[in-house]
Amino acid sequence: MYDAVGFLGTGNMGSAVARAVYRSGEAKQIWLANRTPAKAEALAAQLPGAGVCTNRELVDRCDVIFLGVKPQMMEGVIRELRDGLKASQKRRILVSMAAGLSCERLSAMLGQTTTWIRMMPNTPAAIGAGVVQYCGLWASQEDLDAFARLIAPAGLVDQLDEKLMDAATCVSGCGPAFACLFAEALADGGVACGLPRDKAVEYAAKMLEGTARLLLESGKHPGALKDAVCSPGGTTIQGVRRLEEQGVRGAVMDAVMAAYEKTLAL
Ligand SMILES: NC(=O)c1ccc[n+]([C@@H]2O[C@H](COP(=O)([O-])OP(=O)(O)OC[C@H]3O[C@@H](n4cnc5c(N)ncnc54)[C@H](OP(=O)(O)O)[C@@H]3O)[C@@H](O)[C@H]2O)c1
């Protein structure tokens, strides 16, 4: 249990992570800071008891500080925090959710020894159905376990070797965009065949949720679950044939690898 946990940057991901931490009950106090304060105030209004403050106040008050800014903004933000961290007598844990930035690089940006945790969340963390990988630098196993408790309500929480973080980013961090693209395309197909849009979207989303649960709970290979839907001479295998003709597998693999190349270049 931490006395105070802070969030610097309450955009899409920072706010999703803040919601999860809030639900954990592992933080006595939550502080939110954002460049545009109205965004932090709107989030605080949804998290009773959470307060809004400046970046500097966050450093003074919080034991754990989540940095939820874009990777390109990270160096400037860390520079801004440096003096406050140096002046503080208390130990601080800094948590980065930025794609592509290793703990070593973050630590070099700060230029002083502090416990770092690097996490890779995804947007479904906001509703407890996310995936979070994490690793640390100058972090004890006790620090990492306490972090896992803090973030547990986000969904699946998995400690991972740092050298695999970039690959994980491109599967589960970027994945919601790929999955939503697929859901939208499925719904478009349904609309083209006459389904009302709202029903098409609901059916597509519920099917993806159900199939994901079946995959996880059955422990079966995805190919086996695909085969179970494809009756000989039936309709589904015709759709599968068309997807294969269009190179859907290669396209999805390329998407992950393109994201990976971009991550390495950050
Ligand atoms: N989006 C995802 O699905 C996802 C998944 C995994 C990891 N991430 C990582 O999460 C991080 C944030 O991404 P995002 O998508 O949440 O971006 P975002 O929605 O643009 O949020 C960034 C937030 O940081 C705030 N900010 C920028 N500079 C600041 C400063 N100096 N002080 C205080 N607040 C500042 C911005 O404030 P304003 O309101 O003024 O713009 C904005 O609210 C990135 O590092 C990204 O790699 C994102």
The ligand as a Gaussian input file, in Angstrom:
#p B3LYP/6-31G(d) Opt

LIG

0 1
 N       -2.767000       4.870000     -26.446000
 C       -2.407000       3.606000     -26.256000
 O       -3.140000       2.658000     -26.604000
 C       -1.104000       3.277000     -25.579000
 C       -0.797000       1.926000     -25.303000
 C        0.377000       1.645000     -24.611000
 C        1.248000       2.665000     -24.240000
 N        0.933000       3.951000     -24.568000
 C        1.866000       5.008000     -24.152000
 O        1.185000       5.891000     -23.284000
 C        1.759000       7.179000     -23.400000
 C        0.643000       8.185000     -23.579000
 O       -0.037000       7.909000     -24.786000
 P       -1.542000       8.385000     -24.982000
 O       -2.054000       7.646000     -26.154000
 O       -2.281000       8.297000     -23.692000
 O       -1.305000       9.916000     -25.367000
 P       -2.251000      11.154000     -25.051000
 O       -3.680000      10.745000     -25.045000
 O       -1.821000      12.244000     -25.996000
 O       -1.847000      11.580000     -23.563000
 C       -0.678000      12.265000     -23.234000
 C       -1.046000      13.224000     -22.124000
 O        0.152000      13.807000     -21.608000
 C       -0.151000      15.171000     -21.333000
 N        1.108000      15.937000     -21.290000
 C        1.970000      16.194000     -22.300000
 N        3.030000      16.895000     -21.844000
 C        2.832000      17.088000     -20.530000
 C        3.568000      17.730000     -19.509000
 N        4.734000      18.340000     -19.754000
 N        3.058000      17.720000     -18.262000
 C        1.888000      17.132000     -17.980000
 N        1.131000      16.474000     -18.916000
 C        1.599000      16.469000     -20.163000
 C       -1.051000      15.600000     -22.439000
 O       -1.743000      16.773000     -22.057000
 P       -2.714000      17.618000     -23.041000
 O       -4.089000      17.331000     -22.543000
 O       -2.316000      19.050000     -22.819000
 O       -2.448000      17.176000     -24.448000
 C       -1.950000      14.374000     -22.597000
 O       -3.095000      14.427000     -21.783000
 C        2.735000       7.146000     -24.574000
 O        4.056000       7.124000     -24.093000
 C        2.397000       5.864000     -25.289000
 O        3.563000       5.270000     -25.868000
 C       -0.212000       4.285000     -25.206000

